[in-house]
Amino acid sequence: MKDDPHAPHAAGSRVSGHPDRPANRLAGTQSPYLLQHAHNPVDWWPWGAEAIAEARRRQVPLFVSIGYSTCYWCHVMERESFESVMAAGVLNEACVPVKVDREQRPDVDELMMTACQVFTQLTEGRSSGGWPLNVFLDPETLEPFFCGTYFPPQPAFGRPSFVDLVRAVDGAWKSDRAGMAEQAKRIADTVRRQMALPAAGAVDDAATLGSTDTAEQVGGALLRMADPTNGGFGGAPKFPTPPYPRFLMDAGGPALEQVVRRTLDAMAIGGLFDQVGGGFHRYTVDATWTVPHFEKMLYDNGQLASLYADAFRRWRDPFHAETARRTCEYVIREMVGEGGRFLSAQDAEVDAREGANYVWTPEEARAALEAAGCGADWAFAAWLYGLDGAANFKDPHHADAPAVHVLRLSARPDALAREMGIMDAEFAARRTRVDAALLAARSLRRQPGTDDKTIAAWSGLMAEGMADAGAALGEPAFLDAAARAASFVLVQMRGVDGALRRTWRGGTASVDGFLEDYACMANACLALADATGGPHWRGEARTLLAAAEARFLDPLSGAWFDTVDGAADLFVRVRSVDDGAVPSGTASILRAMVRLGLAERDAAMLNRAGRAIAAIAPALREQPVASSGTVLAARALAAARQAIGG
């Protein structure tokens, strides 16, 4: 059967560039991201012992390029440099090139990203990072001596061309290998210090971090970071960063509540939210939530489903309920695979055009409505989504392409209904009719690639979001989706030793699970237990926490690591308490421990959580905002101890 040009296509099955070229070593891997590079002329190796041994045999650096399948700039650099026969020849001669899927190996990514931030701070005076992440390593020590992100095919943006960079690194390696080794040691030692366990805190540090004073400190900092006009935190680019509104919602108070509600409204009416199809994109390039970077990540949608469901429980705002519902409906429609498993992400581009599936011209939208028999709704649709005004997006990489519209609302639906002078129900009916017509027309376009691997941690976040939304909205379908996805991970993604595996694709589970995989799945099980009352789910959470403790807990300090001990391909054991797009593994495991300890009145488990918080208290006190998820866990611990009298 020929491919349907309009059907969604798995990122793993898509070959960027030249499928007629011979396949390289990546062709035998499972990762959709690695498979995208399987026909590059670059002599790629997957990360592992064989690549390391080859670099040591040849006595050349490892070039480690890290990204993910839905990363727009990863695609750009591949087209510009990794598909170039000339650039590939230079790289193959100078290095052993290695590709890493950051979603499969978050430990390698965390280590190299920290090194990149250290390197850029030393060389540029400011810490920076991103993807694609490109790092040169000393093959003997696996320590990085040069780090960067995107490099263009010709010198631009104050950066050398990729080929010039590789030639410069090759020259430095051959003429001053000792100097490169010393530079690598300096960078690696700084990374080691950042990941080392600090001196243990006092026994009462867990209580201190859970105190009102610490909450006020974090809340005050977030209040200062908040955008009072557009919602969210900071300027452009603007990310949802769910841990921040989650903290503020828990901390409470009129000022913090106002920040949360403004942020929730702004994200849901903007282009960050897919107004026609539901679900959230990863971030917007502007401060007003208008033009997204169009990929959709499962972890964002899981956390935001939980956030909007929780907001609805607190404030009974129908708009919050609608946003949570449409997010879950999108995931069920487009991000569920066989056995009910959740898929990972959807691409930002179609046929090298960013956002091509999502953007509209007025003529396209009007034609879609007329074809659906909704021509009378055109004026309403044009006013609703700004199609009667100036276009708001022009692809920066295709100067000849016309400006187009990212659909967004100018205000909340209830405010727009009042502006029109119609009842909310009539407004909702007209909007639903317009959205259905536009979605039907959009579905005939070529769809963005879907990364069809399943990731345990992300599945846990989405299953928790589904369970929270199902309970808050009274939607059994959401609870069923959560249970099926969680069961898939618990049954299909375990090894013979019972340990979780990180990823599943094509019938095979691979990569040993990390702390966040156990933690997020434990929280999903606890959310299902709360939503359904089923004791089975609490038992699963207890099993996951016990397994995590055996693998990731330092028995001497009581603190958590993200990885198991003794990994031969890492120069230091990875540990981080900073939250990013998702809470840290430490924050997530502590949250699960406190939830289960409270539910079962298990004082011993709560004490272990307190010991872990005390062990990292010095680091938390230095940057409590960056570790707001762990501070939130400390607050929950204090409340749980009071509730059970411990």
N, C-alpha and C positions, 0 to 999 in steps of 0.2 A: 504494500500500500504506500502510495506517495504521501509525503508529509502534507498536512493541511496547513496552508500558509497563514491561516487565521488562528490556529490552535495555540494554546500556551505550550511553550517548549521548555524542557528541563535544561538548566544551565549546563549540567554535566554532559548533555548530548550535543551541545553546540560547540563547534570548533571555530575559533576566531581566526580568520585569515586564510590559510592554505591547507585544506584537508588532503590535497593531492601530495603533499610532502610526506616523507617517511615519518613514522611516529618515533618519538623519543621515549625515555624510560617512564615518563608520566602516564603513558597510555595504559599501564597496568595498575594504576591506582584507583581508589574509590572516590576521591574528592572531586566534586564538580569543578572547583577552582583549578586544581591541578590538571584535570582533563581539558580545560579550556586551552592549556598551553602544551598539549600533547603533540602538536604538529609544528611547534616553533622550531626554527633552525638552531636555537639555543640547545645545547646538550644538557638539558635539565636532569637533575637527580632529585628524587624525593628526600626530605630530611631523614637522616638515620645513619647507622654505623657504616654502611657501604660508602656513602658520599664522604664521610669524614675520613675513612681509610684511604679513599682515592686521593683526596687533597694532601694527606700526609705522604702518600707514595710519590706524588708529583711535586711535593713541596711548594704548593701554590696556595693562595688564600681560598677560603670558601666565600662565594658570593651568595648570600642568603636573601631572597626576595620574598616578602611576606604580603599577602593580601587576602581577598575573599571574592567569591564568585560574582557578587552583585556590586562590587566596587567600581564606580565609574572611572576614576583616574587610573585604576589598575588596568582597565580595558584600554584606556588611552595610551599608557606607556607600552602595553603589549603591542598595539598596532604600530606605534612609532619606532620602537627599538627592538623588542623581542621577536618581532616578525621580520626584522631586517637581516638579511643574510650577512651583510657587512658587519653590523653591530654584533651579531651572534658570533661571527668568526673572531672578533677581537676579544669578546668575553670568554669564549671557549678556550682560547689560547692562554689567557691570563689567569683563569680561575677554574674552580669546580663550581658550576652554577647550581643552586639548590632552590626549589620552590617549596613554600610552606603555606598551607591553608590555616590562617589564624583562628578560624572557627574550630578546626580539628585539633590544633595544638596551641591553645591559649597560653600555655606555659612558655613556649618558645617566643611567642609574640610579646608577652608581658616582659620577658627578660630583654629582648632586643629593643622594645619600645622604651623601656627605662634607660637602656644604653644610649638610644638616640637622643632622649631628652638631656642626658648628661653631656653627650658630645656637643649638641647644639648650644647648650649653656656655656660650655668651655670655649667654643669656637666663634659663636655669634653673639654671646651675651644674653641670650634668651632661650628658654627651653621650648622646643617644638617637636612635633611628631605627626604621624598620620600614615595613610596607606595610599599607594604601595610603600612599604617600608623596605629599604634596601641597605644591607649591612655587609661589610667585609670582615671576616673572622680570621684570626690566626688559627691554622689547622691543628696545631699541637695543643693549645690551651682552650680553644673554642671561645676566646675572648674577642670582642669586636674592637677594631681599630679605626674604622670609618663608618659613619652612619648617615643616612639621608632618606628622603622620601621620593617624590617624583623628580625625574631628570628628563629634560626635553631632548629631542633629536638634534637640535641646534642650540647654541648658547642663548638663553632667554631667562627672564625673571630673576636676573642676578645669579643664575646657576650655570655651570658648565654643561655642555652636551653630555649625554650618557657615554658616548664613545670616548670623548676627551677625559671624562672622569675615570673610566676603566684603564685607559692608557696611563694616566697620572698615578693611579694606585699601583699598577703593574710596575711602573718605573721606581716608585718609592719602595716597593717590596723588594725589588732586585738590588737596589743601591743601598738601602738602609733597613734591612730586615730587623736588626736589633732595635732601631728606633721605632719601627711599627709595633714590635712586641712590647716595648716599654709603654707606648701610647695605649695599646690594648690593656695592659695591666693597670694603668692609671684609670681608665674608664671602668674596667671590671671591678676594681677595688671600691670605687665610688658606688657602683651598683650593689656590691656586697654589703656595704655599710647601710644602704637604704633598705635592703631586705633583711638585715640582721635583726634578731630579736633585741629590743631595747632592754635595759635593766628592768627587772620586774617591779611593778607598782606595789603600793601598800594594799593590804587586804580590803580596806574600805574604799579603794579607788573605783570599784564598780559602782558603789552607791553614789560616789561623788559625780561620776560621769552621768549617772541617771538622775541627777538632781535637777531641780527647777533652774538653778543658776546656769548650769551647762546648757539646758534647753533654751534658755533666754539668750545665751551667747550665740548659739547656732541660729536661732530664729532671728535675732537682730542682724546677724551677718547676711542671712538670706534676704531679709527685708531691705537691706541696703543694696543688695545685688539685683533686686527685682526691678523690672521695667514697669514704671507706674502707668505708662500709656498703652503699651502693647501686650503686657503680660509676659510671663516667662522671666528668665534670669539672664542679664547681660544683653549685649547687642547682637550684631550679625557676625557669623552665622548663629542661628538659634536652634537649640536642641530641646526636646521635651524634658530630659533629665528627670525621670519620674521620682528618683529618691528625694529630690528637693520638695516638691509639693506634698509627697507622702509625709515627710517630716513635719512640715508646717501644719498639715491637717491634723496630725496627732498632737502637736504642741498646743494648738488651739489659741483662742484670743481673737478679738475683732479685727485687729490689723493684719494678722497672719491669715485669717480666714478670707479677708478681702483679696489678698495676694493670690491665694489658691483659686478662688472663684474667678477672678479676672483671667488667670492663666488658663484654667479649664475652658472658659468661654472662648478666649482668643485662639487657642489651638483648634477647637472644634469648628469655628466658623471660617478659619483660614485655609490656605492651600495645603498646609501640613496634613489636614484631614482630606481624604479622597471624597469629595462631596457627592459624587455620583455612585461610587462603588463601595464606600465605607473603608474603614481602616486608616491607619496613620503611616505617612512616609517618615523617613529617618530624621530629617531636619530641614529647615529652610535656610536659604542663602541670605535672606534679608531679615531685618528685625521685626517685621510686621506679620510674620507667619504666612506670607503670600506665596512665594515661589519655592517649592521644595526641591531638595535633592531627592530624586523620585524613587529610590529604592525603598522597599518596605521590608522591615525586619520583624521576625516573629517576637523577639524579646521586647521590642517597643510595644507592640500591640497587646501582648500579655499583661505587661505592667499597667498600661493605660486602661485596659478593660477593668482591671482591679481598682484602679484609681477612680474612674468615673462611677463604677458600681458603689464604691465606698462613699463617694460624694453624694450619690443619690440616697443612700441609706441615711446619711446625716441631714441632708437639706431638702430631700424630696423634690428636687428640681427635675421636671420632665426632660429637659434638654440633656442633663447628665445621663438619664436613663436611655434616651435615644442614642446618644453617642456610644455608650457601652454596648447597647444592642447591635448597632450597625457595625461596630468593630468585630464583635463575635460572629455576626452573620457573614462578614467578609472572610474571616478565617475559615469558617466551615465551608464556604463556597469555593475558595481558591487555595487553601493552604492545608488541606487534609489529604493524606495518602491512604494506601491500603492498610487495613487493620485499624483505621482511625488515627494513625500517627500524624503528628504535625510536621509540616515541611518548614524549611528554615527561612527563606527570604525570596524576594522578587527583585528583579534587576531594575536599574534606573533607566536603561536605554533599550531601544528597539532598533536594530539595524544601524547602530552607531549614532542614533538620534536620541538625545536625552529627553525623557518624558514623552516620547512620541505617542504612546498609547493614551496619555492622559489629557493632552492639551487640545484646544479647539480654536477654530476660526468661527466667527458668527455664522458664516454660510454653512459650515459643516453642521453646526448645532441646529440651525433652522431646518436644514434638509432632513436631519434625523427625526426631528419632531413631526415634520410633515409626512415622512414615510410611515411613522407610527400612528398616523391619524390624529396627531396632537398639534396640528398647525395653529390652532386657536390659542395655544399656550405659549407661542413664541414670544410675545411681548412680555409676558410674566417671566419666562425663563431668562430673557435678555436682561431684564431689570434685576432679577434674583442673583444672577451670577456675574454681573458686570460685563456682559457681552455687548451692551450698548455703549460702552466706554472704550477707553484706550486699552490696547493689548498690554499685558504685564510681563511677558516672557519672550526673550529672543535667545536662541541657542548660541552661546558664545563661540562654539566650534564650527558653526555653519553660517557664515556671514550672509550667504545668499538666501537663507531661509527666511520666510516672512515672520513678523512678530505674531504671537499667538496668545491665547488666554489660558491661564490656570484658573479653574473655577473656584471661587470663594464667595462667601456671604459677606455683606457689609456690616451685619449685626446679628444678634441672636434671632432665631425664627419668631419668637413671640413679639419681639420689637418690630420686626419686619411686617408681621401680620397687623399690628396696630397702625403702622405707617400706611398700609394699604387700606385700612378700615374694614378688615374682614376678620371673621372668627378664626381662632387657632386651628380648628378642625378643618375648615375649608382651605386654609393656607397649606396645611400638611398634606391634604389630598392632592392639591395641585402640584405641590413640590414632588410628591411621590410619583405622580404620573410623569412629570418631566424627567426625573431621575431614571425611571424605568426605561423610557424611550432612549435616553442618552446612553445608558449602560448597554442596552441591546445593540445600539449602533457601534459602540466602542468594542463590544465583544467580537465584531466582525473584523476588526483591525488585527494585525499581527501583535501578539501579546508579548510582554517582557518575559525573559527567561526566569524560571523558578529553580532555585537551588533545592533539589529534592532530597537532600539528606536530612535525617532527623538528629537533633542534638538534644541530649538528655536535659541539660540545664534549661535550655530555651523551651523545651516541651513542658518542663515544670512550671516556668513562668506563665506560659499560655494556659496550661491546665488550671493553674490557680486563678488566672483571670476569668476563664470560663466558669469555674465553680463559683467565684465571687459574684459574677454577673448573673449566673443562673439562680443563685439564692436570692439576690437583691431584687431581681426582676420577675421572679417566678417563672423561669423559662426552663422546663425539663430538658429541652434539646441541648442547651448549653451544658447542663450537668452531665448529660450522656456523652457529649463530645469530650469533656474533661476526663471522665472516667475511662473512656476508650483509649485516649491518648496516654494517660498515665499508666494504664495496664499494659499498653504496648511496650513502653520503656521498661517497666518492671519485669516483663516476661521475655521480650525479644532482645533486650539490650543488657543481658547479664551473661558473664562468662561461666565456665564450668565451676569456677571457684565462688560463684555467687556475686562477684564484684560487678558494679555497673560499668558499662562501656559508654564512651563519650558519644559516638556517632553510629548511625545505622544507614545503610544504603545498599540497594540491590540484593537484599537477603542476608547481608553480613554485617554484624556489629564489630566495630573496631575502635582502637585507642582506649587505653584504660581511663576511666572516669577521673575527674578532678574534684576538688572540694565543692565547687559550685554545682556540679552535677548532682551530688548526693544532697546538698543543701536545698537546692531549688525543687528537687523531686520530693523531699521531705515536706516542704511547705505546701506543695500541691496536694499531697496526701492529707495533710492536716486541714486544708481548705475543703477538700472533699468530705472529710469526716465531719466538719462543722456544717456543711451544706446538706449532707444526707443522713447524718447520725449513724453511719455505718462504722462499727468498731474495726472492721477489716482495714480501713484506711489508716487509722491510728496505729495499728500494729505494723503496717508497712513503714510508716514514718519512724517508728521505734527501731525497726531493723536497719533502715538506712542510716540513722544517726549512730547506731552502734558500729556499723561498718565504717563510717567516716571516721569515728574516733580511733579505730584500729589503724587506719591508714594515714591520717593527716594531723593528728594531735601530738604535740610535743609533750611527752609525759613529765619532763622536768619542769617546764615553765607553765604548762597548761594552755599555751597559745596554739593557734591553728596555722598550718601551712596550706598552700594551694595545691601542692604536688606531694607525691610520695617521696620518701628519702632514697638517696642513692642513684638518681637518674644519671646515667653515664653521658648523656648528650647535653647536659646543662652545667654551666660552670658554677652555679650556686642554686640552692633550693629556693623556689619562688614563694614569696609571701607578700601580700599587699592588703592593706585595710582601707584603701581609697575606693570610693564608689565612682563609677563612671556612668555609662549608659545603663548599666545594671548594677545592683548592689554588689559589694565585694563578697567573695566566698565566706569570709569571716562574718560579715554582717548577716548573711543569709543563714548560716548554720546556727549562729547565736539566736536569731529570731525563731528558728524551728525548735531549738532547745527550750527556749522560754515558753513557747506555745504548748509544747508537749508537757513540759514540767508543770505548768499551771493546770492543764487539762487533767493530768493524772496526779496532781498534788505531790509531785516527786521533788522533794527538797534537795536530794543529792544531785539531780540533774541541774537544778537551778544553781547549786553551789559550784558545779563545774563550769557553768556559763559565767558565773561571777569571777572565778579564777582566771578564765581566759580573758575577760575584759581587763582585770587587774594587770595581767601580764603585758598587755599592749597599751595600758593607760598612758604612759609617757608620750607615745607616738600620737595617741588620740588627742591629748591635751594640746599638742603643738598645732594640729590641723583638724579641729573637730568638724568643720564644715565639710571638708573632703571625705570625712568618715562619718557622715551624718547617719548612715544606716546602722553603724555599730553604736553610736550614741542613742539612737532610737531603741536598739535592743537593750541597752543599759536602762533606759526609762521603763521599758516593758518588764525587765527583770525586777526593778524596784517595786513596781506595782504587783507583780506576781508573788513576790516574797511577802508583801503586806497582806495579799489576799489569802495565802495559805498559812500565814503566821510564822513564816520561816525567817 
